[in-house]
Amino acid sequence: MRIAVATKEGMAVSEHFGHAKKFSIYDVGQDSCQLVEQREVSHYCLGGTSDRSAMPGILEAIKDCKAVFVAKIGDGPTENLNARGIEAVSDYAWEEIEPSLLDYMSYLSLEGDDIQG
């Protein structure tokens, strides 16, 4: 699964979706995750207002991701992501990236077992 992460320093899920100037893109499996690339974007939030023209570029940059990990995200961006089948995940704010991604995959695996069982 491909997941985008909003991070300031590359170690934790530490960036607000609207403030992100780049997303770290990971390929994540049940037992491993690998940083694939960094994708630069225009930031959406301009301190109390938003640059709506930035949103299409952000959505295009992460369109192949199933989820985006963020420290925080507003309702509008969440709706935009959901409409494209991308889940906004803020449950791991300020946590280390790789353990968070692996925990999320474990959660999805358990959720899938519940659906099938």
N, C-alpha and C positions, 0 to 999 in steps of 0.2 A: 504494500500500500504506500502511496506517495503522500507525504504530509508536509505542509509548509509551517514554519515556525517563525514568529516575530520575536527577534532577540536583539538586544543592544550589543552584547559582547560575545555572543556565540556559545555561551555556557549554560544559560538559563532561559526559560520562557519569560522574558523580561520587558517586552515592548507592547504598548497599546496598539491595537490594530491600526488606528488612524494616524499614529505617529511613525509607523514603520517606514523606513526608506529602503529596506530590503527584507526579503524573506529567505531563510535558510531552508532548502528543500532536502528532505530525507526520504529514502526508500526504507520502509520498515517492515520487518517480518516478525514472526512469533518470537524469535530468539536473538535478533540482531537488527541494528539500524545503521545506515550509512549516509553521511552527508554527501549529496550528489552535486549541489551547486548553490550559489547565491543569486537571487534574482532581485535586481533593483527596481523600485517603484517610486512614484511620486506620492508623498504622504497626503493623506486624506483630511486629517484634522488640522485646523489652523488656529487652535486656541479659542474655542467657543463657537467657531463656525467651521464649515466643511467646504472643501474644494470638490464639488460634485463631479467635476471633469476628471478627477483622478481615479474615481471608482472603476470605470470601465477598464483602465489600464491595469489596476490591481487585480481585478477579476480575471483578466486575460492572462496575467503573469502566473496565477495559481490555478488555472482552470483544470489542470491534470491532477490536482490534489483532491483527496477525499476529505481532508480536514485541514484546518489551520489553527495552530496553537497560539494563543495570545494571552497577555497579562490582563487585558481588559478589552471589551468591545461593546459598542452601542447597539441598540435595537435595529436601526436602519441598516448598518452594514451586515448584521446577522441575517436579516431578511434577504438581503441581496445574495449572500453566500448560500443560504438555504435554497433559494430559488434555482441555484445552479448545482445543487446536490453536494455542496461543500459544508461540512459541519464546523461551526465555530466552537472551539474548546478553550475555556478559560479556567477549567478545574485545576490546572497545573501551574498557575501563575507563580513566578519566582522560584520554581523548582528546576533542577537540572534537566536538560533536554533529553538525553538518551534514556535515563530511567523512566522519565515521564512517557516517552513514546512507547517504550516496552510495556509499561503498565496499562496504557490505553489499549494496546493490541491484546493484552491479556483480558481486559474487560470486554472487548468486542468478541473475543473467543467464547467467553462465558455467556455473554448475551446470546450469541448464536446457538449455543448448546441449549439454552432455555427455550428458544424459539422452536428448535427442532424436537426437543424432548417433551 
